[in-house]
Amino acid sequence: RRTKSKSVLDRPSGAEKTNGTVDEDHNEVRREVQRLRIYVDASVDQLRAQVHDLTEEIKHSSAAFDSQARDVQADFKDFREALSAEMATLAMEAVGKEFERVRSSFIQEAIAGAV
């Protein structure tokens, strides 16, 4: 393992290096690249897991929203049907009242004409 050696950048360069130092630097760079690959792979895996979790959360939220939307549509349909029935009842009552008014008026005119 490492003793208190200089970093790769602090070591002699070019002709000043010995073959052992170059090999050691090369191996250190390889280890650093490998460490970075492991770190990047772990980070990518973590991000994939987060994206998967968020995707699942969105699916569940979307399904809940769709369910609520269907409930609201059903409630609105029921309300519209109840309103239509109420309007039909009110219309029939109005027609009945108008019929009684016309009938009463007709009877009064018939009585007045007979007398």
Buried (B, 14 or more C-beta within 10 A) or exposed (E): EEEEEEEBEEBEEEEEBEEEBBEBBEEBEEEEEEEEEEEEEEEEEEEEEEEEEEEEEEEEEEEEEEEEEEEEEEEEEEEEEEEEEEEEEEEEEEEEEEEEEEEEEEEEEEEEEEE
